[in-house]
């Protein structure tokens, strides 16, 4: 969790966190009693997320899926955590936690755009948290500093397959719902200089 800053050394209930989050100037994540202020994003991070969401929305809405970006919170009951994935796709009507329209519990696919400070957390502990959700079946990690995408797909026997993409001409093909996108399009208008 090196990309996050712990708010204060204090134990918070989930209800305390939600109250604080509604009044906060910055988004924070909650992990079983602790609150962590989220690190700020970059232009590359935002561009990649926007490219993916724009392309997905036009395709998946015809299939009954919904795409959500960074401001929709995810509650993970098994680890008592509130997180803000970069992109979530939900294949059925959103299951809102305690009827809160800002918090869901049933993502089918999650995309995280990696930074140097978050990549270990996103690949490790966060992925472990996401895997506790019964609806979750696909995880895509997109580097913002070079052309590199990792895809984890859940098999019917609950194993996870890993695939990497490293060239502009390759096409990311999702397994959890019909969608394809070239890496060239994922990285459109992304500038790797100085990232």
C-alpha angles and dihedrals in degrees: 000000000000092000092061131073118218109237100215137331095260136111115245130190118229088252091053090051093051091049091050092044093055091058098036125111091212132042118252135188125226125220117183097307101337127097122212123192110228121240117246122260130241133229090255091050092051094044093052092047091048093048091052096044094047093051094042097047095058091050106036100044088069088057096051096258127130126215122210128187131210099299097068112089124222122214116207106191099189092063097025094237137145112204137174109221115199093235130006129184119200119198098196132033109305113269102221117208109240089343091294108149090208097057129062134183106192115067116160096192133018130193123197122190107217130225126184090255097048105033097092092048093046092049095043127023097017092050088050090053093048092051090064089069112094093212095052113103109148137042126186124190118195122193115222095197099057141000101285130126128179122199126195116190126187116229124215089258092055099256122132122232118206126208132171132207121199109163134074092233094056120099125221107223115192119219101200095062135359108281135126131183131172118236087235089063094042089056097039110144092004113139114205094188109117094355 
